Amino acid sequence: MAGGDRHLRPGRRRRSSGRGRWNDRGRVAVAARAAAGDLVNAVRGTYRVQVQPAFDLHAAAGLAEYLRDLGATQLYSAPLLQSSPGSQHGYDVVDPSHVNTELGGPSAFAELTTTLRKHGLGLVVDIVPNHVGVAVPHANPAWWDVLKLGASSEYARWFDVDWGRGRILIPVLGSDDDVSALTVEDGELRYYDHRYPIAPGTGEGTPQEVHDRQHYQLVDWRRGDSEITYRRFFAIADLAGLRVEDPTVFNATHGEILRWYAEGGLDGLRVDHPDGLRDPGEYLQRLHMGAPDAWLVVEKIAEPGEELPDWPIDGLTGYDALGEVGALFVDPAAEDAFTALDTELTGVATDYPGLLYASKKDVATGMLRAELRRLARLVTGENAPEVEAALAEVLAAFPVYRSYLPFGVHHLEEALATARERRPDLGPALDALAPRLADPDDQLAIRFQQTSGAVMAKGAEDTAFYRWTRFVALNEVGGDPQRFGAPVSDFHDAAAVRHASWPRGMTTLSTHDTKRSEDVRARMAVLAEIPDEWADVVRRWRELAPVPDGSIAHLLYQTIAGTYPISVERLKAAIEKSAREARTITSWNHPNEEFESALNAAIDTLLASSEVAAFAERITPYGWSNALGQKLVQLTMPGIPDTYQGTELWDNSLVDPDNRRPVDFDARRKLLARLDDGWLPPVDAEGAAKLLVTSRALRLRRDSPELFESYAPVAVTGPAAAHAIAFDRGGAITVATRLPVGLERRGGWGDTVLALPDGEWQDELTGSVYSTGADGPAGLVDVLSRYPVALLRRATS
């Protein structure tokens, strides 16, 4: 459920040799899988499905034949354990002992795995070790018992509760005075439709008196950010942190998942937000020991150049690849023009590092102040404003999500040095904190590491990325807003590192966490090729539909350019969420109705404008070219490619829940059947050209893995060489167009050629054959005559 960047170069450390270490649980699991017929499949291409009550496990099973025909090897599912009633995402697990009944329960899961195996497919599942859902207490047996019995509950060890603070604070009331609305019904304490348990022997008297005797205290919801007494997921009080470092808790929360693995129903695991755990490395080792040959990837966000600890994993979940691929299709030459436009719109020259620091500081002292205060209490007990200030400075200065002490101690040293420079008055407090923050066994250091990741995620991805809107195609999970495009050589360098060190890490372009889908970002990238024209468009649109904040205005205009045509309702919901996350003019806690009304009026005007429609129509074909290029690159680059549901056709989704909209799989089945009958579709609004690229690339990776066992750039020479990216994976050669507007302006490919090895090469997309050698090199004017991309392999007779 995460966030951010970042052109990752983690490959300087190979997978841990610990991948070969396993215990009795692992031996039993492997023996059970062998008895079941060794059903584990090689993971070569996953397809992410957002299972939910409206698209349950029965529906997912119905995709098996289509996914096989598409070329995927695994269905990759959102979390499947019992989640909060009506959950649309599954990350709020309430009972880890069984499959979610709202998805069909155990029988539907059995149907899914059986159907997948029947069609030669496997299953990868997203798991959530960091937290559970507590919004509906009666749905979570463990949480209900803790609320009922307090620290004496057998489940008290499950949760990271600060028992020294007294009763568990539950921020749910409209105000503290709302305790007058409490009632006692059917042996429970009720607050409207909220239900809470009553401890034995405490049910007599008025509802308020009963409430005062409980192990929990219902308080004003606004007090959660500063006073909550249990560890949360980020700033979400409805998600309570788990103590999976406790073997009893690990076994209870992972037993069902590991049973699926042992019985042959599971090929891989995607671990959500391990940075929230007390010891991610220890957790991953334990998980690996329980599922020794499972494909294991973790949702870890890494900063540029950041190395990873020696974990027993196959890699990360693809945000790094998203940034590397996206940068290929953005013209770096436009950076100054976009910076000037941003300054014109906002009235200030934004210093992004300063903005990021301020955003993280705002988060640490605001929505995460309860966590900050808990850290400070570990130092002085109570009332420690100077210690809180010093900790906030270190958190705001921390250059990566977290350290894994003693690994990464240099990041702590850097943060301390920066904090001392910014706040010399806090020098003594920082000096006193330094040795404790560097001690892996100190509770302060342990909790600081858990907190720093949350500060970075909320401060960068969910605050700074919405406040600095210079060019929002870069403000993405996997992107760095300061890195305005990149040369082809940077991609080749990163791909070579990835192939050498993390060849089985996931790659992706869209996820349930991306703020804008891959195709939206691809069309936005066109704006970087026409910066002067875009600046003129922005000025006209601002006059046509003014927004009383330049930064949010530019976010809106870019979003329309990237998504048009889009419904008024979808756009308003996404822009409202963006503006509230930024918290500069409006926020979730304090909505600014006047501002939001102006914003909605601007949306109504712009979506009804013929000028907006004409501009979107003009840039869309170039966006299609970018979308096909980045898709083929992602599907064929080193790593295991994931395709997010529906993105095999054009997809203009925005931030969740927009990206969980229903997918028309029947339309996709019909188009794929036409492609398999020999149809070569045009590149048009139907999107079948993207389905062609996706299916042919996935099938080649599945059926001919020997063509993807190395990585080498393929030279492109000639007048338009800068507009192509080409690489050889060991027999499969990818060719893609980049910066298509500039290519058109220079008159096309001309004499630009591709240095293919001698012989005959066939394009998997079109069937066309190109000869090199005696006939000279392959001209891109021929290779890319039908589509802006080509996937070549040696021709066979």
Rosetta blueprint (number, residue, H / E / L):
1 M L
2 A L
3 G L
4 G L
5 D L
6 R L
7 H L
8 L L
9 R L
10 P H
11 G H
12 R H
13 R L
14 R L
15 R L
16 S L
17 S H
18 G H
19 R H
20 G H
21 R L
22 W L
23 N L
24 D H
25 R H
26 G H
27 R H
28 V H
29 A H
30 V H
31 A H
32 A H
33 R H
34 A H
35 A H
36 A L
37 G L
38 D L
39 L L
40 V L
41 N L
42 A L
43 V L
44 R L
45 G L
46 T E
47 Y E
48 R E
49 V E
50 Q L
51 V L
52 Q E
53 P L
54 A L
55 F E
56 D L
57 L H
58 H H
59 A H
60 A H
61 A H
62 G L
63 L L
64 A H
65 E H
66 Y H
67 L H
68 R H
69 D H
70 L H
71 G L
72 A L
73 T L
74 Q E
75 L E
76 Y E
77 S E
78 A L
79 P L
80 L L
81 L E
82 Q E
83 S E
84 S L
85 P L
86 G L
87 S L
88 Q L
89 H L
90 G L
91 Y L
92 D L
93 V E
94 V E
95 D E
96 P E
97 S E
98 H E
99 V E
100 N L
101 T H
102 E H
103 L H
104 G L
105 G H
106 P H
107 S H
108 A H
109 F H
110 A H
111 E H
112 L H
113 T H
114 T H
115 T H
116 L H
117 R H
118 K H
119 H L
120 G L
121 L L
122 G E
123 L E
124 V E
125 V E
126 D E
127 I E
128 V L
129 P L
130 N L
131 H E
132 V E
133 G E
134 V L
135 A L
136 V L
137 P H
138 H H
139 A H
140 N L
141 P H
142 A H
143 W H
144 W H
145 D H
146 V H
147 L H
148 K H
149 L H
150 G H
151 A H
152 S H
153 S L
154 E L
155 Y L
156 A H
157 R H
158 W H
159 F E
160 D L
161 V E
162 D L
163 W H
164 G H
165 R H
166 G L
167 R L
168 I E
169 L E
170 I E
171 P E
172 V E
173 L E
174 G L
175 S L
176 D H
177 D H
178 D H
179 V H
180 S H
181 A H
182 L L
183 T E
184 V E
185 E E
186 D L
187 G L
188 E E
189 L E
190 R E
191 Y E
192 Y L
193 D L
194 H E
195 R E
196 Y E
197 P L
198 I L
199 A L
200 P L
201 G L
202 T L
203 G L
204 E L
205 G L
206 T L
207 P H
208 Q H
209 E H
210 V H
211 H H
212 D H
213 R L
214 Q L
215 H L
216 Y E
217 Q E
218 L E
219 V E
220 D E
221 W H
222 R H
223 R H
224 G H
225 D H
226 S H
227 E H
228 I L
229 T L
230 Y E
231 R L
232 R E
233 F E
234 F L
235 A L
236 I E
237 A E
238 D E
239 L E
240 A E
241 G E
242 L E
243 R L
244 V L
245 E L
246 D L
247 P H
248 T H
249 V H
250 F H
251 N H
252 A H
253 T H
254 H H
255 G H
256 E H
257 I H
258 L H
259 R H
260 W H
261 Y H
262 A H
263 E L
264 G L
265 G L
266 L L
267 D L
268 G E
269 L E
270 R E
271 V E
272 D L
273 H L
274 P H
275 D H
276 G H
277 L L
278 R L
279 D L
280 P H
281 G H
282 E H
283 Y H
284 L H
285 Q H
286 R H
287 L H
288 H H
289 M H
290 G H
291 A L
292 P L
293 D L
294 A L
295 W E
296 L E
297 V E
298 V E
299 E L
300 K L
301 I L
302 A L
303 E L
304 P L
305 G L
306 E L
307 E L
308 L L
309 P L
310 D L
311 W L
312 P L
313 I L
314 D L
315 G E
316 L E
317 T L
318 G L
319 Y H
320 D H
321 A H
322 L H
323 G H
324 E H
325 V H
326 G H
327 A H
328 L H
329 F L
330 V L
331 D L
332 P H
333 A H
334 A H
335 E H
336 D H
337 A H
338 F H
339 T H
340 A H
341 L H
342 D H
343 T H
344 E H
345 L H
346 T H
347 G L
348 V L
349 A L
350 T L
351 D L
352 Y H
353 P H
354 G H
355 L H
356 L H
357 Y H
358 A H
359 S H
360 K H
361 K H
362 D H
363 V H
364 A H
365 T H
366 G L
367 M L
368 L L
369 R H
370 A H
371 E H
372 L H
373 R H
374 R H
375 L H
376 A H
377 R H
378 L H
379 V H
380 T H
381 G L
382 E L
383 N L
384 A L
385 P H
386 E H
387 V H
388 E H
389 A H
390 A H
391 L H
392 A H
393 E H
394 V H
395 L H
396 A H
397 A H
398 F L
399 P L
400 V L
401 Y L
402 R L
403 S L
404 Y E
405 L L
406 P L
407 F E
408 G L
409 V H
410 H H
411 H H
412 L H
413 E H
414 E H
415 A H
416 L H
417 A H
418 T H
419 A H
420 R H
421 E H
422 R H
423 R L
424 P H
425 D H
426 L H
427 G H
428 P H
429 A H
430 L H
431 D H
432 A H
433 L H
434 A H
435 P H
436 R H
437 L H
438 A L
439 D L
440 P L
441 D L
442 D L
443 Q H
444 L H
445 A H
446 I H
447 R H
448 F H
449 Q H
450 Q H
451 T H
452 S H
453 G H
454 A H
455 V H
456 M H
457 A H
458 K H
459 G H
460 A H
461 E H
462 D H
463 T H
464 A H
465 F H
466 Y H
467 R H
468 W L
469 T L
470 R L
471 F L
472 V H
473 A H
474 L H
475 N L
476 E L
477 V L
478 G L
479 G L
480 D L
481 P L
482 Q L
483 R L
484 F L
485 G L
486 A L
487 P L
488 V H
489 S H
490 D H
491 F H
492 H H
493 D H
494 A H
495 A H
496 A H
497 V H
498 R H
499 H H
500 A H
501 S H
502 W L
503 P L
504 R L
505 G L
506 M E
507 T E
508 T L
509 L L
510 S L
511 T L
512 H L
513 D L
514 T L
515 K L
516 R E
517 S L
518 E H
519 D H
520 V H
521 R H
522 A H
523 R H
524 M H
525 A H
526 V H
527 L H
528 A L
529 E L
530 I L
531 P H
532 D H
533 E H
534 W H
535 A H
536 D H
537 V H
538 V H
539 R H
540 R H
541 W H
542 R H
543 E H
544 L H
545 A L
546 P L
547 V L
548 P L
549 D L
550 G H
551 S H
552 I H
553 A H
554 H H
555 L H
556 L H
557 Y H
558 Q H
559 T H
560 I H
561 A H
562 G H
563 T H
564 Y L
565 P L
566 I L
567 S L
568 V H
569 E H
570 R H
571 L H
572 K H
573 A H
574 A H
575 I H
576 E H
577 K H
578 S H
579 A H
580 R H
581 E H
582 A H
583 R L
584 T L
585 I L
586 T L
587 S L
588 W L
589 N L
590 H L
591 P L
592 N L
593 E H
594 E H
595 F H
596 E H
597 S H
598 A H
599 L H
600 N H
601 A H
602 A H
603 I H
604 D H
605 T H
606 L H
607 L H
608 A L
609 S L
610 S H
611 E H
612 V H
613 A H
614 A H
615 F H
616 A H
617 E H
618 R H
619 I H
620 T H
621 P H
622 Y H
623 G H
624 W H
625 S H
626 N H
627 A H
628 L H
629 G H
630 Q H
631 K H
632 L H
633 V H
634 Q H
635 L H
636 T H
637 M L
638 P L
639 G L
640 I E
641 P E
642 D E
643 T E
644 Y E
645 Q L
646 G L
647 T L
648 E L
649 L L
650 W L
651 D L
652 N L
653 S L
654 L E
655 V L
656 D L
657 P L
658 D H
659 N H
660 R H
661 R L
662 P L
663 V L
664 D L
665 F H
666 D H
667 A H
668 R H
669 R H
670 K H
671 L H
672 L H
673 A H
674 R H
675 L H
676 D H
677 D L
678 G L
679 W L
680 L L
681 P L
682 P L
683 V L
684 D L
685 A L
686 E L
687 G L
688 A H
689 A H
690 K H
691 L H
692 L H
693 V H
694 T H
695 S H
696 R H
697 A H
698 L H
699 R H
700 L H
701 R H
702 R H
703 D H
704 S L
705 P H
706 E H
707 L H
708 F H
709 E L
710 S L
711 Y L
712 A E
713 P E
714 V L
715 A L
716 V E
717 T E
718 G L
719 P L
720 A L
721 A H
722 A H
723 H H
724 A E
725 I E
726 A E
727 F E
728 D E
729 R L
730 G L
731 G L
732 A L
733 I E
734 T E
735 V E
736 A E
737 T E
738 R L
739 L L
740 P H
741 V H
742 G H
743 L H
744 E H
745 R H
746 R L
747 G L
748 G L
749 W L
750 G L
751 D L
752 T L
753 V E
754 L E
755 A L
756 L L
757 P L
758 D L
759 G E
760 E E
761 W E
762 Q E
763 D E
764 E L
765 L L
766 T L
767 G L
768 S L
769 V E
770 Y E
771 S E
772 T E
773 G E
774 A L
775 D L
776 G E
777 P L
778 A E
779 G E
780 L H
781 V H
782 D H
783 V H
784 L L
785 S L
786 R L
787 Y L
788 P L
789 V E
790 A E
791 L E
792 L E
793 R E
794 R E
795 A L
796 T L
797 S L
